[in-house]
Amino acid sequence: ARDGPCTQQLSREPVHHLEPAKRTQMSMNIGQAAKASGVSAKMIRHYESVGLFPEAARTESGYRQYTDKEVSTLRFVRQSRDLGFSIEQIRELLGLWQNRKRPSRQVRALAEAHIQELDVKLKELQSMKATLEHLVRCCHGDDRPDCPIIEALAQTEPVAVIEHASAKTSGLRPGRH
């Protein structure tokens, strides 16, 4: 087994371990599965409805029942969502996780593509933040009704988003409104 930073558990929550014999026999209702996996009951039902997670076995009275293996799958889905993977990407990751003969290069390629998507989103968020910071600097924030933030939001044209924190593309000047 390899040692080092790549073998560390990344989960922020403790994992509850059971003896192997008890693990295979365990059956949980949806509330218990939600608590054990960190996925809400509503999201479990959603994942079932979109085919990401198979429909659970049901008791004679119609209650969903989940095994420890299914809870592990839900935990995998939750941790994938925590990293921002889309439903389709998680579907692909689940297939790779369940295929013990998968080449790790497929998993890595999927993760690298996701990193590129995150970089684009990060740049968009940084631009939005820079624009809002500029608008806030232009607003006096006093008792006067004039407010460049409201004026910018009410324009017929979209608010000009600042590409870099130092750029001033919206044409507003601090203290002039």
C-alpha positions in Angstrom: 0.0 0.0 0.0 1.2 3.5 -0.8 1.8 6.0 2.0 1.5 9.8 1.6 -1.0 12.5 1.0 -3.0 10.6 -1.6 -3.9 7.9 0.8 -5.4 10.2 3.4 -9.1 10.1 3.9 -10.6 13.3 2.5 -14.0 13.1 4.3 -14.6 15.8 6.9 -17.0 13.5 8.8 -16.2 10.4 10.8 -16.9 7.1 9.1 -18.7 4.6 11.3 -17.3 1.1 11.0 -19.3 -2.1 11.8 -18.1 -5.7 12.0 -18.2 -7.3 8.5 -20.8 -9.8 9.5 -23.2 -7.1 10.8 -22.6 -4.9 7.7 -24.0 -7.3 5.2 -27.1 -8.0 7.3 -28.0 -4.4 8.1 -31.1 -2.9 6.5 -32.0 0.7 7.1 -35.0 2.9 6.3 -34.6 6.1 4.3 -34.1 8.2 7.4 -31.4 6.0 8.8 -29.7 5.8 5.3 -29.9 9.6 5.0 -28.2 10.0 8.4 -25.6 7.4 7.8 -24.7 8.7 4.3 -25.1 12.5 4.8 -27.6 12.6 1.9 -31.0 13.9 2.8 -34.0 11.7 2.2 -35.3 14.1 -0.4 -32.1 13.9 -2.3 -32.1 10.1 -2.1 -35.5 10.1 -3.7 -34.3 12.5 -6.3 -31.2 10.4 -7.2 -33.6 7.4 -7.5 -35.9 9.4 -9.8 -33.1 10.5 -12.2 -31.6 7.0 -12.3 -28.4 7.9 -10.5 -29.2 5.5 -7.7 -31.3 2.4 -8.1 -34.7 2.3 -6.5 -34.5 0.7 -3.1 -36.0 -2.5 -2.1 -39.3 -2.1 -0.2 -40.9 -3.7 2.7 -44.4 -5.2 2.4 -45.8 -2.0 3.8 -43.9 0.0 1.1 -41.0 1.5 3.1 -37.7 1.8 1.4 -34.9 -0.4 2.7 -31.2 0.2 2.2 -28.2 -2.0 2.7 -24.7 -0.8 3.9 -23.5 -1.2 0.3 -26.2 1.2 -0.9 -25.3 3.7 1.9 -21.7 3.5 0.7 -22.9 4.4 -2.8 -24.9 7.3 -1.4 -21.7 8.5 0.5 -19.8 8.3 -2.8 -22.5 10.4 -4.5 -22.5 12.9 -1.6 -18.7 13.3 -1.7 -18.8 13.7 -5.4 -21.4 16.4 -5.1 -19.3 18.1 -2.4 -16.6 18.4 -5.0 -19.0 19.9 -7.5 -19.4 17.0 -9.9 -22.6 17.1 -12.0 -25.1 14.3 -11.9 -23.8 13.0 -15.3 -20.2 13.1 -14.1 -21.2 11.3 -10.9 -23.0 8.7 -13.1 -19.7 8.2 -14.9 -17.7 8.1 -11.7 -20.1 5.5 -10.2 -19.6 3.3 -13.3 -15.8 3.6 -12.9 -16.0 3.0 -9.2 -18.0 -0.2 -9.7 -15.7 -1.4 -12.5 -12.7 -2.8 -10.6 -10.8 -3.2 -13.9 -11.1 0.4 -14.9 -7.9 2.3 -15.8 -7.3 5.1 -13.4 -6.5 7.4 -16.4 -10.2 7.6 -17.1 -10.9 8.7 -13.6 -8.1 11.2 -13.7 -9.2 12.6 -17.1 -12.7 13.1 -15.7 -11.3 14.9 -12.6 -9.0 17.1 -14.7 -11.9 18.1 -17.0 -13.9 19.1 -13.8 -10.9 21.1 -12.6 -11.0 23.1 -15.9 -14.8 23.7 -15.4 -14.1 24.9 -11.9 -11.4 27.3 -13.1 -13.9 28.9 -15.5 -16.6 29.2 -12.8 -14.0 30.6 -10.4 -13.0 33.3 -12.9 -16.7 34.2 -13.4 -17.2 34.5 -9.7 -14.1 36.6 -9.3 -15.4 38.9 -12.0 -18.8 39.2 -10.3 -17.1 40.0 -7.0 -14.9 42.6 -8.6 -18.0 44.3 -10.2 -19.9 44.3 -6.9 -16.9 45.7 -5.1 -16.7 48.5 -7.6 -20.4 49.3 -7.3 -20.1 49.3 -3.5 -17.2 51.7 -3.7 -19.3 54.0 -5.9 -22.2 54.0 -3.4 -22.2 56.5 -0.6 -24.3 54.3 1.7 -25.9 57.2 3.4 -29.4 58.6 3.7 -29.6 59.8 0.1 -31.8 57.8 -2.2 -29.2 57.9 -5.1 -27.5 54.5 -5.3 -25.3 53.4 -8.1 -25.9 49.7 -7.2 -29.6 50.1 -7.8 -29.0 52.2 -10.9 -26.7 49.5 -12.4 -29.2 46.7 -11.6 -32.1 48.7 -13.2 -30.3 49.4 -16.5 -31.8 48.0 -19.7 -28.3 46.8 -20.6 -26.7 44.0 -18.5 -24.3 45.2 -15.8 -20.8 45.4 -17.3 -18.8 42.8 -15.5 -15.2 43.8 -14.6 -12.7 41.3 -15.9 -9.9 42.1 -13.5 -10.2 43.6 -10.0 -8.3 46.7 -11.1 -10.3 47.4 -14.3 -13.1 50.0 -14.2 -15.3 49.1 -17.2 -18.7 50.1 -15.8 -17.9 53.9 -16.0 -18.9 54.6 -12.4 -16.6 56.7 -10.3 -16.5 56.5 -6.5 -18.4 59.2 -4.8 -20.0 60.7 -8.0 -23.5 59.2 -7.6 
